[in-house]
């Protein structure tokens, strides 16, 4: 089965097959902004990963390395929770160019 967008969901977003969340790419629902990582400001505290409601934060070897925009809805929670380093956020929300 190929990945689905929001237009392909069943009425009421009823899940008919258990374990199919990976197939529903919710990134097409994104707001007009998306999170962007500023690596030099990242302390790898993992608060972004912890608070992301869509599991869109990519972590490799215990470090935050980016975002999976196929699932990110642009809510900005990761940027809000990010403490960054020396007063500089590691995650900023930028307007998405479509």
Secondary structure, DSSP 8 states (H G I E B T S, - for coil): ---B-GGGS-GGG---STT-GGGB-GGGG--SEEEEE-GGG-----HHHHH-TT--EEEETTEEEEE-TTT-----HHHHH---BTTB-SEEEEE---
